[in-house]
Amino acid sequence: MKLMEKWYVVATKSGCESMAEHHLRNQRFEVFLPRHKRIIRHARRAFERKAPLFPGYLFARFNPETIRWRAINGTVGVKSLVG
């Protein structure tokens, strides 16, 4: 682990966890979005899908002293950094 890097919670827009994860990774943030398998039943059929473990949230690790962390709030799919 790099010096002074900590994990922070990022609130995402409803249903946009994967999109926010993708865009944050493109900006070189280390991101963690825990998922679990979920069975969805529709029209007598069952589908298995990976769903976020914490809907509406993901985690990002960075050092706030060396990185432009305010860019997180302007990222597509992100509501705000939880403070």
PyMOL commands that place a pseudoatom at each C-alpha (Angstrom):
pseudoatom trace, name=CA, resn=MET, resi=1, chain=A, elem=C, hetatm=0, pos=[0.000, 0.000, 0.000]
pseudoatom trace, name=CA, resn=LYS, resi=2, chain=A, elem=C, hetatm=0, pos=[1.265, 3.422, -0.884]
pseudoatom trace, name=CA, resn=LEU, resi=3, chain=A, elem=C, hetatm=0, pos=[1.897, 5.962, 1.826]
pseudoatom trace, name=CA, resn=MET, resi=4, chain=A, elem=C, hetatm=0, pos=[-1.250, 7.734, 3.140]
pseudoatom trace, name=CA, resn=GLU, resi=5, chain=A, elem=C, hetatm=0, pos=[-3.675, 6.066, 0.726]
pseudoatom trace, name=CA, resn=LYS, resi=6, chain=A, elem=C, hetatm=0, pos=[-7.024, 5.292, 2.324]
pseudoatom trace, name=CA, resn=TRP, resi=7, chain=A, elem=C, hetatm=0, pos=[-10.338, 3.904, 1.159]
pseudoatom trace, name=CA, resn=TYR, resi=8, chain=A, elem=C, hetatm=0, pos=[-13.225, 6.370, 0.728]
pseudoatom trace, name=CA, resn=VAL, resi=9, chain=A, elem=C, hetatm=0, pos=[-16.921, 5.748, 0.057]
pseudoatom trace, name=CA, resn=VAL, resi=10, chain=A, elem=C, hetatm=0, pos=[-18.368, 7.119, -3.177]
pseudoatom trace, name=CA, resn=ALA, resi=11, chain=A, elem=C, hetatm=0, pos=[-22.142, 7.544, -3.523]
pseudoatom trace, name=CA, resn=THR, resi=12, chain=A, elem=C, hetatm=0, pos=[-23.365, 6.713, -7.025]
pseudoatom trace, name=CA, resn=LYS, resi=13, chain=A, elem=C, hetatm=0, pos=[-26.500, 7.579, -8.926]
pseudoatom trace, name=CA, resn=SER, resi=14, chain=A, elem=C, hetatm=0, pos=[-29.216, 4.925, -8.802]
pseudoatom trace, name=CA, resn=GLY, resi=15, chain=A, elem=C, hetatm=0, pos=[-28.206, 1.897, -10.878]
pseudoatom trace, name=CA, resn=CYS, resi=16, chain=A, elem=C, hetatm=0, pos=[-24.990, 3.524, -12.107]
pseudoatom trace, name=CA, resn=GLU, resi=17, chain=A, elem=C, hetatm=0, pos=[-22.437, 1.687, -9.957]
pseudoatom trace, name=CA, resn=SER, resi=18, chain=A, elem=C, hetatm=0, pos=[-20.754, -0.104, -12.883]
pseudoatom trace, name=CA, resn=MET, resi=19, chain=A, elem=C, hetatm=0, pos=[-20.669, 3.048, -15.008]
pseudoatom trace, name=CA, resn=ALA, resi=20, chain=A, elem=C, hetatm=0, pos=[-19.105, 5.042, -12.169]
pseudoatom trace, name=CA, resn=GLU, resi=21, chain=A, elem=C, hetatm=0, pos=[-16.579, 2.246, -11.569]
pseudoatom trace, name=CA, resn=HIS, resi=22, chain=A, elem=C, hetatm=0, pos=[-15.576, 2.287, -15.255]
pseudoatom trace, name=CA, resn=HIS, resi=23, chain=A, elem=C, hetatm=0, pos=[-15.138, 6.060, -15.424]
pseudoatom trace, name=CA, resn=LEU, resi=24, chain=A, elem=C, hetatm=0, pos=[-13.200, 6.241, -12.139]
pseudoatom trace, name=CA, resn=ARG, resi=25, chain=A, elem=C, hetatm=0, pos=[-10.815, 3.513, -13.359]
pseudoatom trace, name=CA, resn=ASN, resi=26, chain=A, elem=C, hetatm=0, pos=[-10.278, 5.525, -16.554]
pseudoatom trace, name=CA, resn=GLN, resi=27, chain=A, elem=C, hetatm=0, pos=[-9.155, 8.408, -14.322]
pseudoatom trace, name=CA, resn=ARG, resi=28, chain=A, elem=C, hetatm=0, pos=[-6.617, 6.075, -12.642]
pseudoatom trace, name=CA, resn=PHE, resi=29, chain=A, elem=C, hetatm=0, pos=[-8.445, 5.724, -9.317]
pseudoatom trace, name=CA, resn=GLU, resi=30, chain=A, elem=C, hetatm=0, pos=[-8.255, 2.364, -7.566]
pseudoatom trace, name=CA, resn=VAL, resi=31, chain=A, elem=C, hetatm=0, pos=[-11.876, 1.239, -7.231]
pseudoatom trace, name=CA, resn=PHE, resi=32, chain=A, elem=C, hetatm=0, pos=[-13.595, -1.607, -5.383]
pseudoatom trace, name=CA, resn=LEU, resi=33, chain=A, elem=C, hetatm=0, pos=[-17.199, -2.547, -6.173]
pseudoatom trace, name=CA, resn=PRO, resi=34, chain=A, elem=C, hetatm=0, pos=[-18.161, -5.708, -4.254]
pseudoatom trace, name=CA, resn=ARG, resi=35, chain=A, elem=C, hetatm=0, pos=[-20.806, -7.819, -5.996]
pseudoatom trace, name=CA, resn=HIS, resi=36, chain=A, elem=C, hetatm=0, pos=[-22.855, -10.910, -5.241]
pseudoatom trace, name=CA, resn=LYS, resi=37, chain=A, elem=C, hetatm=0, pos=[-24.839, -13.295, -7.428]
pseudoatom trace, name=CA, resn=ARG, resi=38, chain=A, elem=C, hetatm=0, pos=[-28.543, -12.561, -7.549]
pseudoatom trace, name=CA, resn=ILE, resi=39, chain=A, elem=C, hetatm=0, pos=[-31.307, -14.593, -9.189]
pseudoatom trace, name=CA, resn=ILE, resi=40, chain=A, elem=C, hetatm=0, pos=[-33.868, -12.539, -11.105]
pseudoatom trace, name=CA, resn=ARG, resi=41, chain=A, elem=C, hetatm=0, pos=[-37.165, -14.145, -12.073]
pseudoatom trace, name=CA, resn=HIS, resi=42, chain=A, elem=C, hetatm=0, pos=[-39.132, -12.750, -14.984]
pseudoatom trace, name=CA, resn=ALA, resi=43, chain=A, elem=C, hetatm=0, pos=[-41.798, -14.308, -17.210]
pseudoatom trace, name=CA, resn=ARG, resi=44, chain=A, elem=C, hetatm=0, pos=[-41.236, -17.814, -15.811]
pseudoatom trace, name=CA, resn=ARG, resi=45, chain=A, elem=C, hetatm=0, pos=[-37.518, -17.614, -16.449]
pseudoatom trace, name=CA, resn=ALA, resi=46, chain=A, elem=C, hetatm=0, pos=[-34.675, -17.185, -14.013]
pseudoatom trace, name=CA, resn=PHE, resi=47, chain=A, elem=C, hetatm=0, pos=[-31.498, -15.247, -14.695]
pseudoatom trace, name=CA, resn=GLU, resi=48, chain=A, elem=C, hetatm=0, pos=[-28.371, -15.103, -12.583]
pseudoatom trace, name=CA, resn=ARG, resi=49, chain=A, elem=C, hetatm=0, pos=[-26.819, -11.658, -12.410]
pseudoatom trace, name=CA, resn=LYS, resi=50, chain=A, elem=C, hetatm=0, pos=[-24.074, -10.003, -10.418]
pseudoatom trace, name=CA, resn=ALA, resi=51, chain=A, elem=C, hetatm=0, pos=[-25.503, -7.147, -8.384]
pseudoatom trace, name=CA, resn=PRO, resi=52, chain=A, elem=C, hetatm=0, pos=[-23.721, -4.613, -6.159]
pseudoatom trace, name=CA, resn=LEU, resi=53, chain=A, elem=C, hetatm=0, pos=[-23.425, -5.738, -2.554]
pseudoatom trace, name=CA, resn=PHE, resi=54, chain=A, elem=C, hetatm=0, pos=[-24.010, -2.139, -1.411]
pseudoatom trace, name=CA, resn=PRO, resi=55, chain=A, elem=C, hetatm=0, pos=[-26.411, -0.580, -3.971]
pseudoatom trace, name=CA, resn=GLY, resi=56, chain=A, elem=C, hetatm=0, pos=[-25.625, 3.069, -4.549]
pseudoatom trace, name=CA, resn=TYR, resi=57, chain=A, elem=C, hetatm=0, pos=[-22.054, 2.900, -3.223]
pseudoatom trace, name=CA, resn=LEU, resi=58, chain=A, elem=C, hetatm=0, pos=[-18.534, 1.880, -4.204]
pseudoatom trace, name=CA, resn=PHE, resi=59, chain=A, elem=C, hetatm=0, pos=[-15.088, 2.410, -2.712]
pseudoatom trace, name=CA, resn=ALA, resi=60, chain=A, elem=C, hetatm=0, pos=[-12.103, 4.359, -4.054]
pseudoatom trace, name=CA, resn=ARG, resi=61, chain=A, elem=C, hetatm=0, pos=[-8.567, 4.423, -2.659]
pseudoatom trace, name=CA, resn=PHE, resi=62, chain=A, elem=C, hetatm=0, pos=[-6.349, 7.468, -3.048]
pseudoatom trace, name=CA, resn=ASN, resi=63, chain=A, elem=C, hetatm=0, pos=[-4.171, 9.963, -1.212]
pseudoatom trace, name=CA, resn=PRO, resi=64, chain=A, elem=C, hetatm=0, pos=[-6.139, 13.238, -0.977]
pseudoatom trace, name=CA, resn=GLU, resi=65, chain=A, elem=C, hetatm=0, pos=[-2.926, 15.250, -0.639]
pseudoatom trace, name=CA, resn=THR, resi=66, chain=A, elem=C, hetatm=0, pos=[-1.444, 14.147, -3.965]
pseudoatom trace, name=CA, resn=ILE, resi=67, chain=A, elem=C, hetatm=0, pos=[-4.404, 13.456, -6.252]
pseudoatom trace, name=CA, resn=ARG, resi=68, chain=A, elem=C, hetatm=0, pos=[-7.187, 15.630, -7.653]
pseudoatom trace, name=CA, resn=TRP, resi=69, chain=A, elem=C, hetatm=0, pos=[-9.912, 13.903, -5.626]
pseudoatom trace, name=CA, resn=ARG, resi=70, chain=A, elem=C, hetatm=0, pos=[-12.513, 16.573, -6.408]
pseudoatom trace, name=CA, resn=ALA, resi=71, chain=A, elem=C, hetatm=0, pos=[-12.640, 15.092, -9.908]
pseudoatom trace, name=CA, resn=ILE, resi=72, chain=A, elem=C, hetatm=0, pos=[-14.594, 12.208, -8.376]
pseudoatom trace, name=CA, resn=ASN, resi=73, chain=A, elem=C, hetatm=0, pos=[-17.646, 14.431, -7.827]
pseudoatom trace, name=CA, resn=GLY, resi=74, chain=A, elem=C, hetatm=0, pos=[-17.710, 15.335, -11.540]
pseudoatom trace, name=CA, resn=THR, resi=75, chain=A, elem=C, hetatm=0, pos=[-17.414, 11.754, -12.757]
pseudoatom trace, name=CA, resn=VAL, resi=76, chain=A, elem=C, hetatm=0, pos=[-20.250, 10.236, -14.797]
pseudoatom trace, name=CA, resn=GLY, resi=77, chain=A, elem=C, hetatm=0, pos=[-22.451, 8.071, -12.550]
pseudoatom trace, name=CA, resn=VAL, resi=78, chain=A, elem=C, hetatm=0, pos=[-21.173, 9.581, -9.292]
pseudoatom trace, name=CA, resn=LYS, resi=79, chain=A, elem=C, hetatm=0, pos=[-23.387, 11.564, -6.927]
pseudoatom trace, name=CA, resn=SER, resi=80, chain=A, elem=C, hetatm=0, pos=[-20.696, 12.611, -4.468]
pseudoatom trace, name=CA, resn=LEU, resi=81, chain=A, elem=C, hetatm=0, pos=[-17.812, 11.552, -2.287]
pseudoatom trace, name=CA, resn=VAL, resi=82, chain=A, elem=C, hetatm=0, pos=[-19.185, 10.624, 1.147]
pseudoatom trace, name=CA, resn=GLY, resi=83, chain=A, elem=C, hetatm=0, pos=[-17.680, 12.895, 3.792]
for i in range(1, 83): cmd.bond("trace and resi %d" % i, "trace and resi %d" % (i + 1))
show_as sticks, trace
zoom trace
